[in-house]
Amino acid sequence: MQLTYVFSELGNGLKRNVSMSIAVIVTIFVSLTLVGMGLLLNAQAQKAEEYWGSKLQITVFLCNQNSTTANCLNGEVTGPQKDEIEKVLETHPEVASWRLQSKQEAYQKWKSAYVSNDETEQRVYESIKASDMQESYWVQLKNPEKFMGIKSQVSGLEGVNTVRDLREVLKPIYFWMNVMKWGAIGIAGFLVVAAVLQVGNTIRLAAFARRREIGIMRLVGASSLYIQLPFLMESLVAAFIGVALAGGALVAFMYFVIYERLRPTSNIVAWIDWADGVWALGWIALIGLLLTLVPTLVMTRKYLKV
Amino acid sequence: MIRFENVTKTYAGQSRAALDDVSLEVEKGEFVFLVGASGSGKSTFLRLVLREARPTHGKVYVAGKEINRLAGWKVPGLRRQIGTVFQDFRLLPNKTVTENVAFALQVIGKPRSHINKVVPETLELVGLEGKGNRMPDELSGGEQQRVAIARAFVNRPMILIADEPTGNLDPNTSVGIMKLLDRINRTGTTVIMATHDAGIVDQMRKRVIELSGGHIVRDQSRGVYGYQH
């Protein structure tokens, strides 16, 4: 097959419709970037879930002399009270393991977390002593989903100040991650529709602009593929550029935001890595291809039928 | 070469058939005039031969094949055996004469060496030697129609279909175009020409098929435009 015509038509087509081509490319670019962001957020949410899930434990804070809750009316937790609590932890079926964190340990942790450059603040921090800390039991669960039973049983015991489970602490983080993820995917969905319609429109306009050539090609017996090829190539070029731009945006996001900013400064969760980035890139390349090829094939079939 | 067997064509949404139970045969190498008023079914006849349309009933054979049963991907192959010329020439205005004729070969994938050889030959055949580099708008109507004929004939089709080829031309120029079509016919190409031009039909004395309301009302081997009593 002689492809001179196909390539010259490809060039002509892109030139003839620069503004349309740019509109298509920009729409594809933005929608795919959002799709990619949604995928990365999803991956991040899963990573966080796994990370916290494996560490998920409930913490049973015991009363100290300053505690004011109902179970702490008798002040500092006593030895027999602790025995009673430990007996429950030992026998409860939801508990995998537990350990006691002493006041001194809690104090060390606290000291390393609370450091300030501000002198006044620092002085306030330093006024707090190990005796102000609470003893606590760190309880590892067999199944992170099942914590209600042990939680309710322990929180009723004398000498227990509060029971905290990490899931509740993380709930708002998960919530906002989900909002962002679905927000990105939702907006991307609208843009994908816009991109499909735009590709379709572009094909229709291009077919109209070339109707003379197409009419002659049909009459002299050019094959469907030969007639459709310039249109397909035009769409593929747009898809390629759109995917490349979106891919670039995702790579930039991974590098500048995840690797340069978040990873070095915050270790509280496991962050997504390049493998997740590549996975998202693969998806947007596939979606970008489908996004342009499907409407192109449908439209060329409709308008360029031999 | 072309055979219609009880062909009826009714377009969607129309109650009256554009062609109604038409049967005829055109032999290889024949020159046939298709005459009749507007709406008599001439264009439908030509569209059926090109498989631009499919019959509602009946069978259309071209070169021994029943073309309404032809797979879609084989239609281009059929059309490569049929050259088509229109009243309005349908040249590409941004291409030269040579490029217009070469276009027909390029888009069916003919090698460049072949194109470089046959395009000048064909231009010479239609009397346009030396005008290959002109643009269509630099040519007279008759010359433009010659370019269109060159484009239709450059792939040496078995059948040449001409739909009112002289409709936009003055009588003198029309005579030249008819001579050209006659010459092409003498190379063995079957020519089917739809026309309103009584003078030409009377002069050429070829087979005349007259359509009226979708029926063949006359089929004369050496006919004239109007009825002879």
Interface residues (C-beta under 8 A of the other chain):
Chain A: M1 Q2 T4 Y5 R212 E213 G215 I216 M217 R218 L219 V220 G221 A222 S223 S224 Y226 I227 V306
Chain B: L50 G72 W73 V75 P76 G77 L78 R79 R80 Q81 I82 G83 T84 R90 L92 F103 A104 Q106 V107 I108 G109 K110 P111 R112 R151 A152 N155
